[in-house]
Amino acid sequence: MKTTLLLLVLAFGSAHAAPRSLSQTPSPESTPIVTPEDAGPVAPPPLADGSQALAPLIVTPEQAAAVAKGLAWLAANQGEDGSWTSKIGYKLNEDYKYTAANRGHVGVTALAGMAFLAGGHLPGRGEYGTNVERCLDFVLGCVDDDGYISQSGTRMYSHAFATLFLAEIYGMTHREDVRGKLQKAIDFIVKSQNAEGGWRYEPYAVESDMSIVVCQVLALRAARNIGIRVPKSTVDRAARYVVDSAVTAQNASRSAYPGRYSRGSEIGSFHYQVGVHARSSFPLTAAGVTALHGLGIYSDEAIQRGIDYLNRSLDEFNAQYGNAPQITRRGHYFFWYGHYYGVQAMYTIGSPYWEPYFEEVRDVLLEIQNKNGSFPNSVGPGDAFGTAMGVLILEIPYRFLPIFQR
């Protein structure tokens, strides 16, 4: 564990360092590539600038059609100011408390923008280039003088998603107007890191939680990959927090599904907060593994345990929050961020974990997509959030976004 933490900065600090996979996992180069010539799968469209991205992994005609329908729905529902209106609020246990409704949501807007980018559309270029440009203008307009990206009371989740969006935009376009505000947004993440090494809903919070930490870590990683300044000390402290959040036999507490799992089966998950009384869950475990990857850690034992936990919990999680018959839980907020990070975790690990895991998640997403192309979000900001997340998850195999490349 100590050796891993000492080495992680070297991995994080290299803008183009290739991830190390688990010892029992083939290297990314050996992962089977699904090409258009193979039976069934199809290739995504070329990038808007005419260049070719990496060959796609696991893209079926149904998946490509779902992405196209989702992007069309997002384009049709974008506001005149470039944003997507949603319910602004915060997660409280399994509920979502609203503080404002029908407002331009900078976090949802950033996710929608990334969905277009991940489909090969660039600002001002491609079928949805105008949508991306308007989205970018809205996000840039939400950057405060101190670097905090917020609108109508959105919080650190949205700041991180917006910062990640700006990092991906800058990496693709090298626009100096984006770089300046991106650096300020990254500096804000660095300044607001607390003594625990993490972050929480509000800036400068004393406590931390894994669901917020992973968002900030991925924003930092994406920015560092394109030459934005990120202090080594920030990475070190975040790594210690994430590693300490992994559930072991010594700190197992209770599952997010009381009565469904034994205390022993919680091992491999990640705690919501550091401490023996913190809960753990599928989404938090997906966040923990992805955060470790984002910090440059690819072979820690906590990753293998986390991957095993996600695999054995997948069916139960989908039944609870994804394709559950109860309309109030369909496309729950937990479902979306659980799979957004879970699919990224498995994608980085590669074969033999990635393919069967993604195929099961993909099939659930295709099942719950609405006829109009949107994806439901029964508990959370609303269908714009669900649609952005659903499309992004289905686009991860396209490998257009730098953050989705191994």
C-alpha positions in Angstrom: 0.0 0.0 0.0 2.8 2.5 0.9 4.7 1.7 -2.2 1.6 2.3 -4.3 1.0 5.7 -2.8 4.7 6.7 -3.4 4.4 5.7 -7.0 1.0 7.2 -7.8 2.3 10.7 -8.3 4.6 9.5 -11.1 1.6 7.9 -12.8 -0.6 10.9 -12.2 2.1 13.4 -13.2 2.7 12.0 -16.6 0.2 13.5 -19.0 0.2 10.5 -21.3 1.3 7.6 -19.1 -0.5 4.4 -20.0 -2.4 2.9 -17.1 -1.1 -0.3 -15.5 -3.7 -3.0 -15.3 -4.2 -5.6 -12.6 -1.6 -8.4 -12.6 -4.1 -11.0 -13.7 -5.6 -8.7 -16.4 -4.3 -8.4 -20.0 -2.8 -5.1 -21.0 -5.1 -2.6 -22.7 -3.4 -3.3 -26.0 -4.4 -7.0 -25.8 -8.1 -6.2 -25.1 -10.2 -7.4 -28.0 -11.3 -4.7 -30.3 -14.7 -4.9 -31.9 -14.6 -3.5 -35.4 -17.3 -2.7 -38.0 -16.3 -5.8 -39.9 -17.3 -8.0 -37.0 -20.8 -9.5 -36.9 -23.2 -7.2 -35.1 -21.3 -4.2 -33.8 -21.0 -0.9 -35.7 -18.6 2.0 -35.6 -19.5 5.3 -34.1 -19.4 8.4 -36.4 -16.0 10.0 -37.1 -15.0 13.1 -35.2 -16.4 16.4 -36.3 -12.9 17.5 -37.5 -12.8 14.4 -39.8 -10.2 12.6 -37.8 -10.6 9.0 -36.5 -10.6 8.2 -32.8 -9.4 4.9 -31.5 -11.3 1.8 -32.7 -14.5 1.4 -30.8 -15.2 -1.4 -28.3 -18.6 -3.2 -28.1 -20.8 -0.9 -30.1 -24.0 -2.6 -31.4 -26.6 -1.1 -33.8 -29.1 -0.8 -31.0 -26.6 1.0 -28.8 -25.6 3.4 -31.6 -29.3 4.1 -32.2 -29.9 4.8 -28.5 -27.0 7.3 -28.5 -28.4 9.0 -31.5 -31.9 9.3 -30.1 -30.5 10.6 -26.8 -28.3 13.3 -28.4 -31.3 14.4 -30.5 -33.4 14.7 -27.4 -30.7 16.7 -25.6 -30.4 19.0 -28.6 -34.1 19.6 -28.8 -34.4 20.4 -25.1 -31.4 22.8 -24.8 -32.4 26.3 -23.6 -31.8 29.5 -25.4 -29.0 30.4 -23.0 -27.2 27.1 -23.8 -28.2 25.3 -20.6 -30.5 22.5 -19.7 -33.1 23.4 -17.1 -33.4 21.0 -14.2 -34.3 20.8 -10.6 -31.4 22.1 -8.5 -30.9 20.5 -5.1 -29.0 18.0 -3.2 -29.0 14.3 -2.3 -30.3 13.4 1.1 -30.1 9.7 1.8 -32.2 8.1 -1.0 -34.1 11.3 -1.7 -33.3 14.5 -3.6 -34.2 17.8 -1.9 -35.0 20.6 -4.4 -33.9 24.2 -3.8 -34.9 25.6 -7.2 -36.8 24.3 -10.2 -36.6 24.9 -13.9 -33.3 26.7 -13.8 -30.2 26.4 -16.0 -28.2 23.7 -14.2 -24.5 24.0 -14.8 -23.7 20.5 -13.7 -26.3 18.9 -16.0 -25.3 21.3 -18.8 -21.7 20.1 -18.5 -22.7 16.5 -18.6 -24.9 17.1 -21.6 -21.9 18.9 -23.3 -19.7 15.9 -22.6 -22.3 13.6 -24.1 -22.0 15.6 -27.3 -18.2 15.5 -27.1 -18.2 11.8 -26.5 -20.3 11.4 -29.6 -17.6 13.1 -31.7 -19.1 16.6 -31.8 -16.8 19.6 -31.2 -17.6 23.3 -30.5 -18.9 24.8 -33.7 -18.2 21.6 -35.7 -20.3 18.6 -36.5 -24.1 18.0 -36.5 -24.3 19.3 -32.9 -21.4 21.7 -33.0 -23.7 24.7 -32.3 -25.2 23.0 -29.3 -21.7 22.3 -27.9 -20.7 25.9 -28.5 -23.8 27.3 -26.7 -23.2 24.8 -23.9 -19.6 26.0 -23.5 -20.7 29.6 -23.4 -23.1 28.9 -20.6 -20.5 27.1 -18.5 -17.8 29.7 -19.0 -20.4 32.3 -17.9 -20.9 30.5 -14.6 -17.2 30.7 -13.6 -16.9 33.1 -10.7 -13.9 35.3 -10.1 -12.5 32.9 -7.5 -12.9 30.0 -9.9 -16.0 28.4 -8.4 -18.4 27.2 -11.1 -21.9 27.6 -9.8 -25.4 28.8 -10.9 -28.6 29.1 -8.9 -27.1 27.3 -5.9 -25.4 24.3 -7.5 -22.6 22.9 -5.5 -19.3 20.9 -5.7 -20.8 18.1 -7.8 -21.6 20.6 -10.5 -18.3 22.4 -10.1 -16.4 19.2 -10.8 -18.5 18.1 -13.8 -18.1 21.6 -15.3 -14.4 21.6 -14.7 -14.1 18.2 -16.3 -16.1 19.5 -19.3 -13.8 22.5 -19.7 -10.7 20.2 -19.5 -12.1 17.9 -22.2 -12.9 21.0 -24.4 -9.5 22.5 -23.9 -7.8 19.2 -24.7 -9.6 19.0 -28.0 -9.5 22.7 -29.0 -6.6 24.4 -27.1 -8.8 27.6 -26.8 -7.0 30.1 -24.5 -10.3 31.5 -23.2 -11.1 28.0 -21.9 -7.6 27.5 -20.4 -7.7 30.5 -18.2 -11.0 29.7 -16.6 -10.1 26.0 -16.4 -7.0 26.8 -14.4 -9.0 29.0 -12.0 -11.6 26.1 -11.6 -8.8 23.7 -10.8 -7.2 26.1 -8.4 -10.5 26.3 -6.6 -10.6 22.5 -6.2 -7.1 22.6 -4.8 -7.9 25.4 -2.4 -11.1 23.8 -1.1 -9.5 20.4 -0.3 -9.9 19.8 3.4 -7.6 18.3 6.0 -9.0 14.8 5.4 -7.8 15.1 1.8 -11.2 15.2 0.3 -14.2 17.4 -0.5 -17.9 17.6 0.2 -21.0 19.3 -1.1 -20.0 22.8 -0.2 -16.6 24.3 -0.8 -14.2 24.3 2.2 -16.3 21.7 4.1 -14.6 20.1 7.1 -15.9 16.6 6.2 -15.5 14.6 3.0 -17.4 11.9 1.1 -16.5 9.5 -1.7 -19.3 10.6 -4.1 -17.8 14.1 -4.1 -14.2 13.1 -4.0 -14.3 11.0 -7.2 -15.7 14.0 -9.2 -12.9 16.3 -8.1 -10.3 13.6 -8.7 -11.4 13.1 -12.3 -11.5 16.8 -13.0 -7.9 17.1 -11.6 -6.7 14.1 -13.7 -8.3 15.4 -16.9 -6.7 18.8 -16.4 -3.3 17.5 -15.5 -3.3 15.3 -18.6 -3.5 18.5 -20.8 -0.9 20.5 -18.9 -2.9 22.3 -16.3 -1.1 22.8 -13.0 -2.1 20.4 -10.2 0.0 20.3 -7.0 1.5 17.0 -6.0 0.4 17.5 -2.4 -3.3 17.6 -3.5 -2.9 14.3 -5.2 -1.1 12.7 -2.3 -3.8 13.7 0.2 -6.7 12.7 -2.0 -5.0 9.3 -2.5 -4.7 8.7 1.2 -8.4 9.5 1.7 -9.6 7.1 -1.0 -7.3 4.3 0.1 -8.5 4.7 3.7 -12.1 4.5 2.5 -11.8 0.9 1.2 -13.7 -1.6 3.3 -11.6 -4.4 4.9 -12.3 -7.0 7.5 -11.0 -4.5 10.1 -13.4 -1.6 9.3 -16.5 -3.3 7.8 -19.6 -1.6 9.1 -23.0 -2.1 7.4 -24.2 -2.3 3.8 -26.4 0.2 2.0 -28.9 -2.8 1.6 -29.6 -3.8 5.3 -30.5 -7.4 5.6 -29.5 -8.3 2.0 -25.8 -8.7 2.5 -23.8 -10.0 5.4 -21.1 -8.0 7.1 -18.5 -10.1 5.4 -19.8 -9.5 1.9 -19.3 -5.8 2.4 -15.6 -6.3 2.1 -14.3 -4.8 -1.2 -16.8 -1.9 -1.1 -15.9 1.7 -0.3 -17.3 3.8 2.6 -19.2 7.0 2.1 -17.0 8.7 4.6 -13.9 7.5 6.4 -14.9 5.9 9.7 -16.2 2.6 11.0 -19.8 3.8 11.1 -20.0 5.0 7.5 -22.2 3.1 5.1 -20.9 1.5 1.8 -22.7 0.8 -1.4 -22.4 -0.1 -5.1 -22.1 3.5 -6.3 -19.6 4.4 -3.7 -17.5 1.3 -4.6 -17.6 2.3 -8.3 -16.6 5.8 -7.3 -13.7 4.5 -5.1 -12.2 2.2 -7.8 -12.5 5.0 -10.4 -11.0 7.5 -8.1 -8.0 5.2 -7.5 -7.6 4.9 -11.3 -7.9 8.7 -11.6 -5.1 9.1 -9.0 -2.8 6.8 -11.0 -3.3 3.7 -8.9 -4.0 0.6 -11.0 -2.8 -2.4 -9.1 -3.7 -1.9 -5.5 -5.5 -4.8 -3.8 -8.4 -2.5 -3.0 -9.1 -2.4 -6.7 -9.4 -6.1 -7.1 -11.7 -6.4 -4.1 -13.7 -3.5 -5.4 -14.1 -5.1 -8.9 -15.2 -8.3 -7.3 -17.8 -6.4 -5.1 -19.2 -4.7 -8.2 -19.6 -7.9 -10.1 -21.4 -9.8 -7.3 -23.7 -6.8 -6.6 -24.6 -5.8 -10.1 -27.9 -7.6 -10.5 -29.2 -6.5 -7.1 -28.2 -2.9 -7.8 -30.0 -2.9 -11.2 -33.1 -4.4 -9.6 -33.1 -1.7 -6.9 -32.5 1.4 -9.0 -32.5 0.7 -12.7 -35.2 -1.4 -14.2 -37.2 -1.7 -11.0 -41.0 -1.8 -11.5 -41.5 1.0 -9.0 -41.8 4.2 -11.1 -40.4 6.2 -8.2 -37.1 4.4 -8.3 -36.6 4.0 -12.1 -33.4 5.7 -13.2 -32.7 6.8 -9.6 -29.8 9.2 -9.0 -27.8 6.3 -7.4 -28.3 4.2 -10.6 -26.8 6.8 -12.8 -23.7 7.7 -10.9 -23.2 4.1 -9.9 -23.0 3.0 -13.5 -21.2 6.1 -14.8 -18.3 5.2 -12.5 -18.8 1.5 -12.5 -18.5 1.2 -16.3 -15.4 3.5 -16.2 -13.8 1.3 -13.6 -14.4 -1.9 -15.6 -13.3 -0.2 -18.8 -10.0 0.7 -17.3 -9.5 -2.8 -15.9 -10.2 -4.4 -19.3 -10.8 -8.0 -20.2 -12.1 -10.3 -18.9 -14.1 -8.0 -16.6 -15.1 -5.2 -19.0 -17.1 -7.0 -21.7 -19.7 -8.9 -19.7 -20.2 -6.1 -17.3 -20.8 -3.5 -19.9 -23.1 -5.7 -21.9 -25.3 -6.2 -18.9 -25.4 -2.5 -18.1 -26.0 -1.6 -21.8 -29.0 -3.9 -22.0 -30.6 -2.3 -18.9 -30.1 1.1 -20.4 -31.7 0.1 -23.7 -34.6 -1.3 -21.7 -35.3 1.9 -19.8 -34.8 4.5 -22.5 -38.0 6.4 -23.2 -39.5 6.3 -26.7 -38.6 10.0 -27.2 -34.9 9.3 -26.7 -34.6 10.5 -23.1 -33.6 8.4 -20.1 -35.5 8.7 -16.8 -34.3 10.2 -13.6 -37.0 9.7 -11.1 -35.0 10.9 -8.1 -32.5 13.7 -9.0 -32.3 16.7 -11.3 -34.6 15.2 -13.9 -34.5 13.6 -17.4 -31.8 15.9 -18.8 -29.5 14.5 -16.2 -30.6 11.0 -16.8 -30.3 11.4 -20.6 -26.8 12.9 -20.4 -25.6 10.1 -18.1 -27.3 7.4 -20.1 -25.7 8.6 -23.4 -22.3 9.1 -21.8 -22.3 5.5 -20.4 -23.2 4.1 -23.8 -20.5 6.2 -25.5 -17.6 5.1 -23.2 -16.7 2.4 -25.8 -16.5 5.1 -28.5 -13.3 6.4 -26.9 -13.6 9.9 -28.2 -13.3 11.6 -24.9 -9.7 11.6 -23.5 -11.0 10.7 -20.0 -12.6 7.6 -21.6 -9.3 6.4 -23.2 -7.1 3.8 -21.6 
